[in-house]
């Protein structure tokens, strides 16, 4: 099915790992500590964004005076401990396993590299990927193409020969901006 591609790129959260409920729980706990509210639908719209960008949106919504990077760090620390206990792979992991050794593969995620590497290692999935490109590896995040372009570079594959598996609109926009085909896993 994906034979025509020279490289496969997978988003992580919500695409190959079921992390979204835990991310939402961590946000609720951290934001509750500050008395901040958030709209869950607005959060879903920001899927694929780095944590600090989501923190910035919450801060603006609440007219709060908090450094978004401090808030993001607190959420990252909270979610890291929670995820190792709760994360499960999603069915798309079978595609990863089926294509392992047949094509270079990478993960392009809006999560921080420490979390991405820890989760993939914890589930025994890290060995399947030639590269993991995370939020702290690029300056411009999804919907900008930088994450996926760096994935292609690290795999040694021309961007136009890559396919991206994504569950978020920002990620699908990033794939398009990178000149790559994309599979919207929400439709599978």
Helices and strands as residue ranges (DSSP letters): E 7-10, H 20-34, H 40-45, H 51-62, H 68-86, H 93-99, E 104-108, H 113-122, G 126-128, E 131-133, G 135-137, H 146-155, G 159-161, E 162-166, H 169-177, E 181-184, G 185-187
